[in-house]
Amino acid sequence: MKHNVLKNSVATLQKLRDVYHSQLDAGALAEFDDVLQQLTRLADAKKVDVSLGELALRGIRIIDNSLKLVTNLTDLMR
């Protein structure tokens, strides 16, 4: 992932966390914080290209869980 895209992704995830932190349970919030911390560390490393691997999947799961929580998508799918 390109460095500038990574920094934008970190900023977007941080905004998502700030907006919905009160609606997330402790486990989800801890996972969110851990992923944000690792992504921030990678972004601060100043590398041009960064391989995310499992960290990207964790980020996607966090976004998925957050969206389910705030939009009640599971209720709509029944």
Summary of the structure (lengths in Angstrom):
residues: 78
radius of gyration: 13.4
end to end distance: 36.5
largest distance: 45.5
contacts: 195
relative contact order: 0.18
helix: 79%
strand: 3%
